[in-house]
Amino acid sequence: MLFVRRRERGSHGAGQTMTEFAIVMPVLFMLVLGLLDGCLVMFSVGTVRYATVQGAQLAAQLGNAVTADDQSIRAIRDRVGTTGIFTVDEVDIYKVNQDGNGNLVADPIFFNRYAIDGSPMMPEPWPAASRNVGNGTSDFLGVTVRFTYKWKAGFLAPLGSLKSSATQYIRLEPQSY
């Protein structure tokens, strides 16, 4: 008859498990924090894109109303101001020209730059009242929101802040037909 000898539990192998845990846990923790930061970045990008589209649509609807830029910036601020995950550096509202091939190109002269609170960061060369909203000849308008995301996970901080932007082009709606 063969006698099988059983190992006693806890006498061997407990140190190996703790060592493996000590090696794997920091890596797993960093992966989870990196995933969380990645999710927050994607949320920030989506929020800024949504706010940019909403601001551009409102500016297109208001056309050449004197308060078009102010109301557009307020709409953007209402959508991004409540998160606190990222900061908006500036909001640009500018005229967009259509070239011979149909491509839309930002006009370097008619370019209004604002802080998120609505205060102009430079003189306004393209006031809202001067925009063309005629039927078939209305101007194209561009809205760009530039923002900064600061990494929440400490090990990503040496990469520096992430600066990005969202842009939307839209044609002003005619105010008369």
C-alpha positions, 0 to 999 in steps of 0.5 A: 500500500502506498502512503501519500503524504499531504503538505500542511497548509500554510507551511510553504507558499505564503511568502510567494503569494505575498511577493506576487501581490506586492509586484502586481498591485502597483502595476494594476493600481497605475493601470486603473488610474490611467484608465480613469484619467483616459475616461476623464479626457474623453469626457472633457473632449466630448463636453467641449465638442458639444458646447462648441456645436451648441454655441455655433448653432446659437450664433447662426440662429441669432445672425447679426443680433448685437448680442450674438457673441455674448449669448453664444459664449454664455451657451458654451459656458453653461455646458462646460462651466459646471464640470470643473474637470478642465479649464477653457482658455479661450473661445474664438468666433470668426468669419469663415471664407469658402475658397474656389474648391468649396473648402472653408478657411478661417479669415485671419482678419475677422477673428474675435477672441474671448475669455470664457466669461465673455470679456474680449481678449482683443479688439473685436474686428468682426462685430456681430452687427456687421455679419451678412445674413442675406438669403443665399449670401449669408456668411459662414461662422466658425467657433473654436473652444480651446481648453486645458486638461490637467492630469488627475493621476500623479504619475501622468503629471510629468507629461504636462497639461493636455491642451486641445480644441474643438471647432465648428463651422456653420452658415449663418441663417438668413434673417429675411427671405 
